[in-house]
Amino acid sequence: MSDTVKRMVRKQLNIEPTQDETLKVLARERGVSESELVREAIDAFVEADARGREHGEQTARIVDALFEEWDRAPFDLGSVRDSYRLGCYGD
């Protein structure tokens, strides 16, 4: 088999009738198969999920840096910090 030929895995999906109709319409409008549309949707979901995770990790680093600044404050911000941490992390 050539390296350029993709090997596909056959899957059976159970979707709602409205999702089926939407899939048919979108595939017809875009001139692609329903399978291609599902593959594109999966790829888009995985990419968006990765971006969301990256954003969450960046936000956590920023918040942690803020906590470090609070820890160095010349006055007590402990209760504010602890309340904020509980709200963000649910510890």
N, CA and C of each residue as an Amber inpcrd file, in Angstrom:
protein
   273
   0.8480000  -1.1790000   0.0000000   0.0000000   0.0000000   0.0000000
   0.8910000   1.2380000   0.0000000   0.5450000   2.2060000  -0.7920000
   1.3150000   3.4430000  -0.9090000   1.1820000   4.2900000   0.3520000
   2.2670000   5.0450000   0.6690000   2.2250000   5.9370000   1.8270000
   1.1970000   7.0360000   1.6570000   0.8550000   7.3640000   0.4160000
  -0.0790000   8.4640000   0.1690000  -1.5330000   8.0300000   0.3090000
  -1.7620000   6.7250000   0.3320000  -3.1310000   6.2300000   0.4820000
  -3.4610000   6.1660000   1.9690000  -4.5470000   6.8340000   2.3440000
  -4.9660000   6.8230000   3.7510000  -5.7280000   5.5420000   4.0500000
  -5.4470000   4.9950000   5.1920000  -6.1990000   3.8360000   5.6440000
  -7.3230000   4.3450000   6.5350000  -8.5290000   4.0160000   6.1930000
  -9.7000000   4.4710000   6.9290000 -10.2280000   3.3480000   7.8190000
 -10.8430000   3.7460000   8.9150000 -11.4940000   2.8170000   9.8280000
 -12.9900000   3.0700000   9.7360000 -13.7340000   2.0260000   9.5060000
 -15.1870000   2.1650000   9.3760000 -15.8120000   2.2510000  10.7650000
 -16.6760000   3.2540000  10.9660000 -17.3790000   3.4520000  12.2340000
 -18.8650000   3.6150000  11.9710000 -19.6420000   3.1370000  12.9050000
 -21.0750000   3.3650000  12.8550000 -21.3880000   4.4170000  13.9080000
 -22.0730000   5.4890000  13.5140000 -22.4350000   6.5570000  14.4400000
 -23.9350000   6.5530000  14.6530000 -24.3300000   6.8060000  15.8670000
 -25.7410000   6.9830000  16.1860000 -25.9650000   8.4570000  16.4640000
 -26.7400000   9.1050000  15.6020000 -27.0050000  10.5320000  15.7540000
 -28.5140000  10.7660000  15.6990000 -28.8960000  11.9300000  16.1730000
 -30.3140000  12.3110000  16.1790000 -30.7750000  12.5860000  14.7360000
 -32.0570000  12.4040000  14.4620000 -32.5750000  12.6850000  13.1140000
 -32.2700000  14.1090000  12.6430000 -32.3500000  15.0800000  13.5380000
 -32.0400000  16.4600000  13.1300000 -30.5570000  16.6110000  12.7890000
 -29.6990000  15.8950000  13.5130000 -28.2730000  15.9280000  13.1950000
 -28.0180000  15.2800000  11.8330000 -28.7310000  14.2090000  11.5450000
 -28.5940000  13.5320000  10.2600000 -28.9830000  14.4650000   9.1240000
 -30.0960000  15.1540000   9.2860000 -30.5510000  16.0800000   8.2390000
 -29.5430000  17.2250000   8.0660000 -29.0570000  17.7560000   9.1810000
 -28.0580000  18.8200000   9.1150000 -26.7970000  18.3430000   8.4070000
 -26.3540000  17.1450000   8.7340000 -25.1690000  16.5680000   8.1070000
 -25.3640000  16.4360000   6.5990000 -26.5160000  15.9490000   6.1910000
 -26.8070000  15.7900000   4.7660000 -26.7890000  17.1400000   4.0420000
 -27.4470000  18.1290000   4.6390000 -27.5200000  19.4500000   4.0110000
 -26.1240000  20.0750000   3.9070000 -25.3700000  20.0510000   5.0100000
 -24.0340000  20.6560000   4.9890000 -23.1070000  19.9570000   4.0020000
 -23.1560000  18.6380000   3.9650000 -22.3060000  17.8970000   3.0340000
 -22.6740000  18.2460000   1.5930000 -23.9610000  18.3110000   1.3080000
 -24.4110000  18.6560000  -0.0390000 -23.9810000  20.0790000  -0.4060000
 -24.1640000  21.0250000   0.5160000 -23.7840000  22.4200000   0.2540000
 -22.2850000  22.5720000   0.0120000 -21.4750000  21.8150000   0.7480000
 -20.0170000  21.9320000   0.6290000 -19.4410000  21.0370000  -0.4540000
 -20.2520000  20.1400000  -0.9700000 -19.7810000  19.2380000  -2.0170000
 -18.8040000  18.1880000  -1.5160000 -19.0040000  17.7600000  -0.2720000
 -18.1520000  16.7160000   0.3090000 -19.0480000  15.5960000   0.8200000
 -18.4200000  14.4730000   1.1310000 -19.1950000  13.3660000   1.6830000
 -19.5340000  13.6510000   3.1460000 -20.5510000  12.9550000   3.6270000
 -20.9030000  13.0810000   5.0390000 -19.7350000  12.6100000   5.9070000
 -19.0410000  11.5730000   5.4750000 -17.8890000  11.0750000   6.2260000
 -16.7910000  12.1280000   6.3270000 -16.5380000  12.8300000   5.2210000
 -15.5120000  13.8780000   5.2450000 -15.9110000  14.9780000   6.2260000
 -17.1700000  15.3300000   6.2350000 -17.6460000  16.3640000   7.1510000
 -17.4770000  15.9300000   8.6040000 -17.7710000  14.6660000   8.9100000
 -17.5960000  14.1490000  10.2700000 -16.1140000  14.1670000  10.6420000
 -15.2270000  13.7500000   9.7140000 -13.7820000  13.7800000   9.9950000
 -13.3080000  15.2040000  10.2680000 -13.7760000  16.1630000   9.4670000
 -13.4120000  17.5650000   9.6830000 -13.9080000  18.0590000  11.0440000
 -15.1250000  17.6520000  11.4160000 -15.6880000  18.0770000  12.7000000
 -14.8710000  17.5160000  13.8600000 -14.4470000  16.2620000  13.7530000
 -13.6290000  15.6590000  14.8050000 -12.3060000  16.3980000  14.9160000
 -11.6620000  16.6640000  13.7710000 -10.3900000  17.3910000  13.7920000
 -10.5550000  18.7790000  14.4120000 -11.6440000  19.4740000  14.0570000
 -11.8870000  20.8110000  14.6020000 -12.1240000  20.7470000  16.1060000
 -12.8460000  19.7320000  16.5650000 -13.0980000  19.5730000  17.9950000
 -11.8010000  19.3310000  18.7460000 -10.9630000  18.4420000  18.2360000
  -9.6920000  18.1250000  18.8930000  -8.8080000  19.3660000  18.9570000
  -8.7600000  20.1240000  17.8810000  -7.9530000  21.3470000  17.8500000
  -8.4810000  22.3810000  18.8420000  -9.7910000  22.5700000  18.8780000
 -10.3870000  23.5310000  19.8120000 -10.1670000  23.0960000  21.2550000
 -10.2570000  21.8070000  21.5190000 -10.0340000  21.2910000  22.8660000
  -8.5940000  21.5440000  23.2970000  -7.6540000  21.3230000  22.3930000
  -6.2390000  21.5570000  22.7090000  -5.9980000  23.0410000  22.9900000
  -6.6170000  23.9150000  22.1840000  -6.4670000  25.3620000  22.4220000
  -7.0610000  25.7440000  23.7640000  -8.2060000  25.1570000  24.1110000
  -8.8410000  25.4470000  25.3950000  -7.9790000  25.0050000  26.5560000
  -7.3800000  23.8370000  26.4320000  -6.4900000  23.3440000  27.4880000
  -5.2690000  24.2450000  27.6260000  -4.7060000  24.6470000  26.4890000
  -3.5360000  25.5290000  26.5140000  -3.8950000  26.8580000  27.1720000
  -5.0650000  27.3860000  26.8300000  -5.5100000  28.6380000  27.4270000
  -5.6850000  28.4800000  28.9330000  -6.2600000  27.3640000  29.3520000
  -6.4430000  27.1020000  30.7760000  -5.1240000  27.0150000  31.5100000
  -4.1410000  26.3680000  30.8840000  -2.8200000  26.2510000  31.5040000
  -2.1460000  27.6230000  31.5990000  -2.2930000  28.4470000  30.5610000
  -1.7320000  29.8020000  30.5950000  -2.3940000  30.6200000  31.6920000
  -3.6980000  30.5090000  31.8060000  -4.4290000  31.2360000  32.8440000
  -3.9670000  30.7920000  34.2250000  -3.7760000  29.5000000  34.4150000
  -3.3170000  28.9870000  35.7110000  -1.9310000  29.5440000  36.0550000
  -1.0420000  29.6260000  35.0600000   0.3000000  30.1820000  35.3150000
   0.2140000  31.6500000  35.7140000  -0.6590000  32.3930000  35.0560000
  -0.8300000  33.8160000  35.3820000  -1.3810000  33.9740000  36.7940000
  -2.3950000  33.1860000  37.1330000  -2.9950000  33.2620000  38.4670000
  -1.9750000  32.8590000  39.5280000  -1.1980000  31.8060000  39.2590000
  -0.1700000  31.3910000  40.2090000   0.8650000  32.4860000  40.4180000
   1.2420000  33.1740000  39.3490000   2.1940000  34.2780000  39.4780000
   1.5950000  35.4020000  40.3180000   0.3070000  35.6430000  40.1370000
  -0.3710000  36.6520000  40.9430000  -0.3490000  36.2610000  42.4120000
  -0.5910000  34.9760000  42.7010000  -0.5530000  34.5060000  44.0840000
   0.8330000  34.7080000  44.6950000   1.8670000  34.4990000  43.8880000
   3.2270000  34.7190000  44.3890000   3.4160000  36.1870000  44.7700000
   2.8620000  37.0780000  43.9610000   2.9280000  38.5110000  44.2770000
   2.1590000  38.7950000  45.5590000   0.9990000  38.2010000  45.7160000
   0.2080000  38.4100000  46.9220000   0.9680000  37.9240000  48.1540000
   1.6730000  36.7890000  47.9890000   2.4340000  36.2370000  49.1230000
   3.5370000  37.1930000  49.5810000   4.0130000  38.0320000  48.6760000
   5.0720000  38.9900000  49.0130000   4.5170000  40.3410000  49.4790000
   3.1920000  40.4750000  49.4910000   2.5830000  41.7530000  49.8900000
   2.9150000  42.0490000  51.3550000   3.1270000  43.3260000  51.6920000
   3.4810000  43.6910000  53.0670000   2.2980000  43.6180000  54.0350000
   1.1290000  43.2500000  53.5430000  -0.0500000  43.1190000  54.3960000
  -0.7350000  41.8040000  54.0550000  -1.6620000  41.3610000  54.9060000
  -2.2680000  40.0420000  54.7630000  -3.3850000  40.0420000  53.7180000
  -3.1840000  39.2620000  52.6710000  -4.2260000  39.0440000  51.6690000
  -4.6640000  37.5850000  51.6660000  -4.2950000  36.8680000  52.7160000
  -4.5390000  35.4320000  52.7640000  -5.9740000  35.0260000  52.5190000
  -6.9210000  35.6890000  53.1780000  -8.3110000  35.2620000  53.0300000
  -8.8200000  35.5190000  51.6120000  -8.3790000  36.6270000  51.0070000
  -8.7830000  36.9280000  49.6290000  -8.1910000  35.8800000  48.6940000
  -6.8960000  35.5990000  48.8930000  -6.2080000  34.6230000  48.0510000
  -6.8690000  33.2510000  48.1790000  -7.1230000  32.8280000  49.4130000
  -7.6980000  31.5100000  49.6200000  -9.1000000  31.4110000  49.0220000
  -9.8910000  32.4660000  49.1590000 -11.2260000  32.4640000  48.5700000
 -11.1400000  32.3840000  47.0570000 -10.1940000  33.1080000  46.4620000
 -10.0350000  33.0970000  45.0220000  -9.5910000  31.7210000  44.5400000
  -8.6480000  31.1220000  45.2450000  -8.1700000  29.7900000  44.8760000
  -9.3180000  28.7840000  44.9320000 -10.1390000  28.8540000  45.9710000
 -11.2680000  27.9450000  46.0800000 -12.2270000  28.1380000  44.9100000
 -12.4530000  29.3890000  44.5200000 -13.3450000  29.6680000  43.4110000
 -12.7990000  29.1650000  42.0880000 -11.4890000  29.2570000  41.8970000
 -10.8780000  28.8430000  40.6400000 -10.6220000  27.3420000  40.5650000
 -10.1260000  26.8070000  41.6440000  -9.6530000  25.4280000  41.6070000
 -10.5600000  24.4640000  42.3520000 -11.4680000  24.9700000  43.1590000
 -12.3770000  24.1220000  43.9050000 -11.6930000  23.2220000  44.9150000
 -10.5450000  23.6520000  45.4100000  -9.7890000  22.8400000  46.3800000
 -10.5270000  22.6970000  47.6850000
